[in-house]
Amino acid sequence: VKTEAEILVPGGSFYRPDRVVFDGDTVTILDYKTGKPRDSHREQLMKYAGYITGMGYTNVNKVIVYLEPEISVVEL
């Protein structure tokens, strides 16, 4: 489990998912949010997944956990 570990991308930029869980050949990316669901939340998680896939991982799960106003879990 990596918490807020940086994903370095070409050009020197980096991204920091909230949590990345490695379990054998499966990687699960979790991002925690508050407020209403937005398309930008999905886009952000898909971007993270693209970078993880680019590292050679092929089985990538994507999960957004909304904490407020009530807890809900969205799997992409």
Buried (B, 14 or more C-beta within 10 A) or exposed (E): EBEEEEBEEEEEEEEEBBBBBEEEEEBBBBBEBEEEEEEEBBEBBEBBBEBBEEEEBEEBBBBBBBEEEEEEEBEE
